[in-house]
Amino acid sequence: MTTKQLIDDIRAITLHNLEVIRKKVVYLNEEQKSWKINENSWSLNEIFAHMNEYAKFYHATFKDKIENTRFKEPKIIFTSSPLGRSAWQSMKLGNAKNIKRKFKSPKASNPVFDISLLTGNEISDFDKGQEEFLKIIDDSEKVNLRKVKVPISISKIIRFRLGDAMLFVSFHNERHVQQALNVIAHPNFPKK
């Protein structure tokens, strides 16, 4: 794929996430934001707290790598590494916007295990984080997305190409925004 396609795809997913949040989530009341389908599921607040925790790591890492790289010449073509492609494809939603594979969240980014992740501002923090990610996407156009390498949140040893890592984060966010929509669409979801 071209680097432009990659960046356009990441930007489109992020803009869509923002649109969904601003239309369907921002105006919900606290009872709705903390409601769970069952004891094993996450509330809207927990879903967004989880994404915010990931954003703290990845946004700071992306900004640092973009600002401090020596690979300042973008390339026309972006090629995923086999590991990077496998990671972002595993996060990607199915054609029917369904979650194909479920993953266990690491305890450090799971608000059920770490309630300190719940700040009371989960939705607005996510909105701000997506705006920040859009700026990172813009800045990434100035570097080689294949040569810049970033560590992943669960291991400093494993590194993805910046383009793969940004796709992974955008698909991860899209996946959890869909999870939030599934909570809202549940027949027992509290009405206003």
Secondary structure, DSSP 8 states (H G I E B T S, - for coil): -BHHHHHHHHHHHHHHHHHHHHHHTTT--HHHHH--SSTTS--HHHHHHHHHHHHHHHHHHHHHHHHH-S--S--SB----HHHHHHHHHHS--TTS---S-----GGG-TTT-GGG--S-HHHHHHHHHHHHHHHHHHHTTS-TTT-EEEETTEEEEEEEHHHHHHHHHHHHHHHHHHHHHHHHSTTS---
